Amino acid sequence: MIKFLQTADVLSLRNKILRNDKLTLEECILENDSKATTFHIGFLVENEAVCIASFHQQPKDDFTGLGYQLRGMATDEDFQGKGYGNRVMNFAIVYLRGQNANYLWCNAREKAFKFYLSLGFEFIGDKFEIPHIGTHSVMYLKIK
């Protein structure tokens, strides 16, 4: 089941998957997580979030219109490759259309490039390194 979540609901999986369980939950809180324009979506199995994503209303450089940044997307290792991420993202894209968002962008990890490309994202920047996390590239999806 897909549902909207609170910030506290996404921290444990963020830490486990994106930070290798090396941070405290408080250290996994992202800037803007609690803003009224931010929303978090999760896919729950037996009432436990197995896939999460956060969407922050955040413009990207010279792009016009209403933009959202995808941050902190993570899927529990036991549930990866089973379509949960795709379902969460498709739900979010439909919701963002209803919010009159023009685009969605993210700093995608290299190992997720193929996933984002399959959803229609395109690269809008060169690869770059985030220390202790890895290679990323900025990706963009036109919503309307």
C-alpha positions as CSV (number, residue, x, y, z in Angstrom):
1,M,0.0,0.0,0.0
2,I,1.3,3.5,-0.9
3,K,0.6,6.3,1.6
4,F,1.9,9.7,2.6
5,L,4.3,9.5,5.6
6,Q,5.7,11.9,8.2
7,T,9.4,12.7,8.3
8,A,10.0,10.4,11.3
9,D,8.6,7.5,9.3
10,V,11.3,7.7,6.6
11,L,14.4,8.2,8.7
12,S,15.2,4.6,9.6
13,L,15.1,3.3,6.0
14,R,17.1,6.4,4.8
15,N,19.8,5.6,7.4
16,K,19.8,1.8,6.6
17,I,20.0,2.1,2.8
18,L,21.5,5.5,2.1
19,R,23.9,5.9,5.0
20,N,24.7,2.2,5.8
21,D,23.3,2.5,9.3
22,K,26.1,4.8,10.3
23,L,24.2,7.9,11.4
24,T,21.7,8.7,14.1
25,L,18.1,9.2,12.9
26,E,18.4,12.9,13.6
27,E,21.4,13.1,11.3
28,C,19.2,11.6,8.5
29,I,16.8,14.6,8.6
30,L,17.2,16.6,5.4
31,E,16.9,20.4,5.1
32,N,13.3,21.2,4.2
33,D,11.9,17.8,5.4
34,S,9.4,19.5,7.7
35,K,8.3,22.4,5.4
36,A,4.6,22.5,4.6
37,T,5.4,22.1,0.9
38,T,7.4,18.9,1.4
39,F,5.8,15.5,1.3
40,H,7.0,11.9,1.9
41,I,5.6,8.8,0.2
42,G,6.2,5.2,1.2
43,F,5.2,1.8,0.1
44,L,4.2,-0.3,3.1
45,V,4.3,-4.0,3.5
46,E,2.7,-5.4,6.6
47,N,2.6,-1.8,8.0
48,E,6.4,-1.3,7.5
49,A,7.8,1.1,5.0
50,V,9.9,-0.8,2.5
51,C,10.3,2.0,-0.1
52,I,10.4,5.7,0.6
53,A,10.9,9.0,-1.2
54,S,10.7,12.6,-0.2
55,F,9.8,15.5,-2.4
56,H,10.9,19.1,-1.5
57,Q,9.5,22.1,-3.3
58,Q,12.8,23.4,-4.6
59,P,13.6,25.1,-7.9
60,K,16.6,24.0,-10.0
61,D,18.9,26.7,-11.2
62,D,17.5,28.4,-14.4
63,F,14.4,26.2,-14.8
64,T,11.1,28.0,-14.7
65,G,7.8,27.0,-13.1
66,L,7.1,24.9,-10.0
67,G,9.9,22.5,-9.3
68,Y,10.3,19.7,-6.8
69,Q,13.5,17.9,-5.7
70,L,13.4,14.2,-5.1
71,R,15.5,13.3,-2.1
72,G,16.2,10.4,0.1
73,M,14.7,7.7,-2.1
74,A,15.4,4.2,-0.6
75,T,14.2,0.7,-1.0
76,D,14.9,-2.0,1.6
77,E,17.4,-4.5,0.1
78,D,14.9,-7.4,0.5
79,F,12.4,-5.5,-1.7
80,Q,14.6,-4.1,-4.4
81,G,14.0,-5.0,-8.0
82,K,10.3,-5.8,-7.3
83,G,8.7,-2.6,-8.7
84,Y,8.1,-0.8,-5.4
85,G,10.2,2.1,-6.4
86,N,8.5,2.4,-9.7
87,R,5.1,2.4,-8.0
88,V,6.1,5.1,-5.5
89,M,7.5,7.3,-8.2
90,N,4.4,6.9,-10.5
91,F,2.2,7.8,-7.5
92,A,4.3,10.9,-6.8
93,I,4.3,12.0,-10.4
94,V,0.5,11.8,-10.6
95,Y,0.3,13.7,-7.3
96,L,2.8,16.4,-8.5
97,R,0.7,16.9,-11.7
98,G,-2.2,17.6,-9.4
99,Q,-0.1,20.1,-7.5
100,N,0.7,21.9,-10.8
101,A,4.4,21.0,-10.6
102,N,6.3,21.6,-13.8
103,Y,9.3,19.4,-13.2
104,L,11.0,17.0,-10.8
105,W,14.8,16.8,-10.4
106,C,17.2,14.9,-8.3
107,N,20.9,14.2,-7.6
108,A,20.8,10.6,-8.7
109,R,23.3,8.0,-7.5
110,E,25.1,6.3,-10.3
111,K,23.6,2.9,-9.4
112,A,20.1,4.4,-9.8
113,F,20.7,6.0,-13.2
114,K,19.0,3.2,-15.1
115,F,16.0,3.3,-12.8
116,Y,15.4,7.0,-13.3
117,L,16.0,6.7,-17.1
118,S,13.2,4.1,-17.1
119,L,10.8,6.6,-15.6
120,G,11.6,9.2,-18.2
121,F,14.2,11.3,-16.4
122,E,17.1,12.7,-18.4
123,F,20.6,13.8,-17.4
124,I,21.1,17.6,-17.1
125,G,24.6,17.7,-15.7
126,D,27.9,15.9,-15.5
127,K,28.8,13.3,-13.0
128,F,30.1,14.5,-9.6
129,E,31.2,13.0,-6.4
130,I,29.6,13.4,-3.0
131,P,32.3,12.4,-0.4
132,H,31.6,9.1,1.4
133,I,28.5,8.6,-0.7
134,G,29.6,8.2,-4.3
135,T,29.1,9.3,-7.9
136,H,25.9,11.3,-8.8
137,S,24.4,13.2,-11.7
138,V,21.6,15.7,-11.8
139,M,18.5,14.2,-13.5
140,Y,15.3,15.9,-14.6
141,L,11.7,14.9,-15.4
142,K,9.3,17.2,-17.1
143,I,5.9,16.9,-15.5
144,K,3.9,19.5,-17.5
